[in-house]
């Protein structure tokens, strides 16, 4: 059961890292590069007291699918901060800006980044290319407005997972001036030219 598993994990940690491994973990908490124990003990805590979220800002005309959220460090006067644009996944048919990338955006915001989570229109109600058109529109909005939130419009990094990985990589290839793109587990070979299968 759970008790036996906990004892097994604890004995393995002590054997591999030494009996004083917890003391070393606590001592390292002052190093800003290290993930603090409170972060890995509760990895899915999605709100962070050190981060403010400015919600539901319209980046174009439309309803809730035409909105974005901005994450930034609370109480910090930012200017010229690097900007991370997070594009949610969901097979182009489900998902929203409030559901994905939150741990990443909280962590980056506390390190001085401005993070922007974007909604976009979904299929099948809105056929392709509505999704990428919306992502491009959101990037245009960020470029035109992010400086008033403390961000640098000339330093945009795109990211996203699954459909967001696909959309972020496509945007990075087609929108001039994107500094970097870090897509996660997206589908990139839409025509299946490589013969890869997708689960």
C-alpha positions as CSV (number, residue, x, y, z in Angstrom):
1,X,0.0,0.0,0.0
2,X,0.9,3.7,0.2
3,X,2.7,3.3,3.5
4,X,5.0,0.5,2.1
5,X,5.7,2.6,-1.0
6,X,6.6,5.7,1.1
7,X,9.0,3.5,3.2
8,X,10.5,2.1,0.0
9,X,11.0,5.5,-1.5
10,X,12.5,6.9,1.7
11,X,15.0,4.1,2.1
12,X,16.0,4.4,-1.6
13,X,16.6,8.1,-1.2
14,X,18.6,7.6,2.0
15,X,20.7,4.8,0.4
16,X,21.4,6.8,-2.8
17,X,21.7,10.3,-1.4
18,X,22.7,9.7,2.2
19,X,20.8,10.0,5.5
20,X,21.2,13.8,5.5
21,X,19.7,14.4,2.0
22,X,16.9,16.5,3.4
23,X,19.3,18.8,5.1
24,X,21.1,19.4,1.8
25,X,17.7,20.0,0.0
26,X,16.7,22.6,2.6
27,X,20.1,24.3,2.4
28,X,19.8,24.6,-1.3
29,X,16.5,26.4,-1.1
30,X,18.4,29.8,-1.2
31,X,19.7,29.1,-4.7
32,X,17.2,30.7,-7.1
33,X,18.1,28.2,-9.9
34,X,16.8,25.3,-7.8
35,X,13.1,24.2,-7.7
36,X,12.1,24.7,-4.1
37,X,10.7,21.8,-2.2
38,X,7.3,23.5,-1.8
39,X,7.1,23.5,-5.6
40,X,7.8,19.9,-6.2
41,X,5.9,18.7,-3.2
42,X,2.7,20.4,-4.5
43,X,3.5,20.6,-8.3
44,X,0.0,21.3,-9.4
45,X,-0.7,24.3,-7.2
46,X,-1.8,26.5,-10.1
47,X,-2.1,29.9,-8.3
48,X,1.0,31.6,-7.0
49,X,0.8,34.5,-4.5
50,X,3.8,36.1,-6.1
51,X,2.2,36.3,-9.6
52,X,-0.6,38.6,-10.7
53,X,-2.9,37.6,-13.5
54,X,-4.7,40.2,-15.7
55,X,-7.6,38.2,-17.1
56,X,-9.7,38.3,-20.2
57,X,-8.1,41.1,-22.3
58,X,-9.5,41.3,-25.8
59,X,-6.8,41.0,-28.5
60,X,-9.4,41.2,-31.3
61,X,-13.2,41.5,-31.7
62,X,-15.1,38.5,-30.5
63,X,-16.2,36.7,-27.4
64,X,-14.1,34.7,-24.9
65,X,-12.1,32.9,-27.6
66,X,-10.7,36.3,-28.6
67,X,-9.1,37.0,-25.1
68,X,-5.8,36.6,-23.4
69,X,-4.4,36.6,-19.9
70,X,-1.2,38.3,-18.7
71,X,0.9,36.8,-15.9
72,X,3.6,39.0,-14.3
73,X,5.4,39.2,-11.0
74,X,3.3,41.0,-8.4
75,X,4.5,44.3,-7.0
76,X,7.5,44.4,-9.4
77,X,8.1,47.4,-11.7
78,X,8.9,45.7,-15.0
79,X,10.2,47.3,-18.2
80,X,11.6,45.7,-21.2
81,X,10.9,42.2,-19.8
82,X,11.1,39.1,-22.1
83,X,7.7,37.9,-23.2
84,X,6.5,34.3,-23.3
85,X,3.3,33.6,-25.3
86,X,1.6,30.3,-24.2
87,X,-0.8,28.7,-26.7
88,X,-3.0,25.9,-25.2
89,X,-3.6,22.5,-26.8
90,X,-6.6,20.4,-27.1
91,X,-6.7,18.9,-30.6
92,X,-7.8,22.3,-32.0
93,X,-11.3,21.4,-30.6
94,X,-11.1,21.9,-26.8
95,X,-9.1,23.7,-24.2
96,X,-8.6,27.2,-22.9
97,X,-6.0,29.6,-21.7
98,X,-6.8,29.0,-18.1
99,X,-6.0,25.3,-18.2
100,X,-2.5,24.8,-19.5
101,X,1.0,26.1,-19.0
102,X,0.2,27.6,-15.6
103,X,3.2,26.1,-13.7
104,X,5.5,27.3,-16.5
105,X,4.0,30.8,-16.6
106,X,4.1,31.2,-12.8
107,X,7.7,30.2,-12.7
108,X,8.8,32.4,-15.6
109,X,6.8,35.4,-14.3
110,X,8.6,35.1,-10.9
111,X,11.9,35.3,-12.8
112,X,11.0,38.6,-14.5
113,X,9.2,37.4,-17.7
114,X,5.8,38.7,-18.9
115,X,3.7,35.6,-19.8
116,X,0.7,35.8,-22.1
117,X,-1.9,32.9,-22.3
118,X,-4.0,33.0,-25.5
119,X,-7.4,31.6,-26.4
120,X,-8.3,31.0,-30.1
121,X,-11.4,29.8,-32.0
122,X,-12.0,26.1,-32.0
123,X,-13.0,23.5,-34.6
124,X,-15.4,22.2,-35.7
125,X,-17.4,25.4,-35.3
126,X,-14.5,27.4,-36.7
127,X,-12.7,25.5,-39.5
128,X,-9.0,25.8,-40.2
129,X,-7.2,28.3,-40.5
130,X,-9.2,30.2,-37.8
131,X,-6.9,28.9,-35.1
132,X,-3.6,30.1,-36.6
133,X,-5.3,33.4,-37.7
134,X,-6.2,34.0,-34.1
135,X,-2.7,33.1,-32.8
136,X,-1.2,35.5,-35.3
137,X,-3.7,38.2,-34.3
138,X,-2.8,37.7,-30.6
139,X,0.9,38.0,-31.4
140,X,0.2,41.3,-33.3
141,X,-1.7,42.5,-30.2
142,X,1.2,41.6,-27.9
143,X,3.7,43.4,-30.2
144,X,1.5,46.5,-30.2
145,X,0.6,46.6,-26.5
146,X,2.9,44.5,-24.2
147,X,5.2,47.4,-23.5
148,X,2.4,49.0,-21.4
149,X,2.5,45.9,-19.2
150,X,6.3,45.9,-18.8
151,X,7.2,43.6,-21.7
152,X,9.6,43.9,-24.6
153,X,7.7,43.6,-27.9
154,X,10.9,42.8,-29.7
155,X,11.6,39.7,-27.6
156,X,8.8,37.2,-28.0
157,X,9.1,33.5,-27.3
158,X,6.3,31.1,-28.3
159,X,5.4,27.9,-26.5
160,X,2.5,25.4,-26.3
161,X,1.7,21.7,-26.1
162,X,-0.1,19.4,-28.5
163,X,-2.2,21.6,-30.8
164,X,-0.5,24.5,-29.0
165,X,2.8,23.1,-30.0
166,X,1.7,22.9,-33.6
167,X,0.3,26.4,-33.6
168,X,3.3,27.9,-31.8
169,X,5.7,26.3,-34.2
170,X,3.6,27.4,-37.3
171,X,3.4,30.9,-35.9
172,X,7.1,31.0,-35.3
173,X,7.8,30.0,-38.9
174,X,5.3,32.5,-40.4
175,X,5.4,35.6,-38.1
176,X,8.6,37.7,-38.5
177,X,10.7,38.5,-35.5
178,X,9.8,35.7,-33.1
179,X,13.0,35.2,-31.0
180,X,12.4,31.6,-30.2
181,X,9.8,28.8,-30.0
182,X,9.6,25.9,-27.6
183,X,6.8,23.6,-28.7
184,X,5.9,20.5,-26.8
185,X,4.6,17.2,-28.3
186,X,2.8,18.8,-31.3
187,X,1.9,17.3,-34.6
188,X,4.2,18.7,-37.1
189,X,3.8,16.3,-40.1
190,X,0.2,17.0,-40.9
191,X,0.5,15.1,-44.3
192,X,2.2,12.1,-42.6
193,X,5.1,12.4,-45.0
194,X,7.4,10.6,-42.6
195,X,5.0,7.7,-42.0
196,X,5.1,8.3,-38.2
197,X,2.0,7.2,-36.3
198,X,0.4,9.3,-33.6
199,X,-1.3,7.8,-30.6
